[in-house]
Amino acid sequence: MDNELIESSDSDDLKQNTKATINSTSKRVIHKDLILMATLIMVIVLDQLSKYIIKSTFNLYESWPETGIFRIYHTYNTGTAFGLLQGQTILLIVASLIALVFLIYIYNEYTLDNIILRMALGLQLGGAISNLSDRLAFGSVTDFISVGWWPIFNIADSSIVVGITILIAGILYREKLSKLNEKQP
């Protein structure tokens, strides 16, 4: 009888320790994730540095070369991609803050031990933070990459789009793997 109580007690302690270990490893602190933070900081630095160089080198609406499919064209954007919501700075700031909270949620739910998804979120967070800082400081975002008929964009925009594409592909792939694993005996 005493052995049963001791074994039961040991078993309960092991279960509690295992639960505590699982909970502590599943909840990461985003600012301690070196992969995500390195990606995020790289995007912000490259974006802000490129915008600084463009503003210091080119007059507003100046283009180099004058014509061609690929050009550096200094402009600014008070709206979102494709020129939507022009002049809606407050709305875009609030939307950016909501997007940042959503990305942190995605980080906590989907990226456990997945370097690619953590880098994808770093790209998105870095781009969103960089463009948000421009909106807060200047009321607009500097755009300068012109490719053919595509709307003019910047490095932060590119990072966001690439990050979203990788994130969606990664989540879909993860769900497909889960379904395949469920079908196997």
Residue pairs with C-beta under 8 A, 6 or more apart in sequence:
26 112
27 108
28 107
28 108
28 112
30 36
30 104
30 107
30 108
31 37
33 107
33 118
35 115
35 118
35 119
35 122
36 107
36 118
36 119
36 121
36 122
36 125
37 122
38 122
39 118
39 119
39 122
39 123
39 126
40 122
40 123
40 125
40 126
40 129
41 126
42 122
42 126
43 122
43 123
43 126
43 127
43 130
43 155
43 156
43 159
44 126
44 129
44 130
44 133
46 155
47 126
47 127
47 130
47 131
47 154
47 155
47 156
47 159
48 130
48 133
50 144
50 154
50 155
51 134
51 142
51 144
51 154
54 72
54 74
54 142
54 144
55 74
55 142
58 64
58 72
58 74
58 144
59 74
60 74
60 75
60 76
61 73
61 74
61 75
62 73
62 74
63 71
63 72
63 73
63 74
63 146
64 71
64 72
64 73
65 71
69 147
69 148
70 146
70 147
70 148
71 146
72 144
72 145
72 146
73 143
73 144
73 145
73 146
73 152
74 142
74 144
75 142
75 143
75 144
75 152
76 138
76 140
76 141
76 142
76 143
77 83
77 86
77 140
77 141
77 142
77 143
77 152
78 86
78 87
78 88
78 89
78 139
78 140
78 141
79 85
79 86
79 87
79 88
79 92
80 92
81 151
81 153
81 157
82 151
83 151
85 91
85 92
89 135
89 139
89 140
92 135
93 132
93 135
93 136
96 128
96 131
96 132
96 135
97 132
99 128
100 125
100 128
100 129
100 132
103 121
103 124
103 125
103 128
106 121
106 167
107 118
107 121
110 117
110 170
110 171
110 174
111 117
111 118
111 121
114 170
114 174
116 166
116 170
117 166
117 167
117 170
117 171
119 166
120 162
120 163
120 164
120 166
120 167
120 170
121 163
121 167
122 163
123 159
123 160
123 162
123 163
123 166
124 159
124 160
124 163
124 164
124 167
126 156
126 159
127 155
127 156
127 157
127 158
127 159
127 160
127 163
128 156
128 160
130 155
130 156
131 141
131 154
131 156
131 157
131 160
134 140
134 141
134 142
135 141
141 154
141 156
142 154
143 152
143 153
143 154
143 157
144 152
144 154
145 152
145 153
145 154
145 155
145 158
146 152
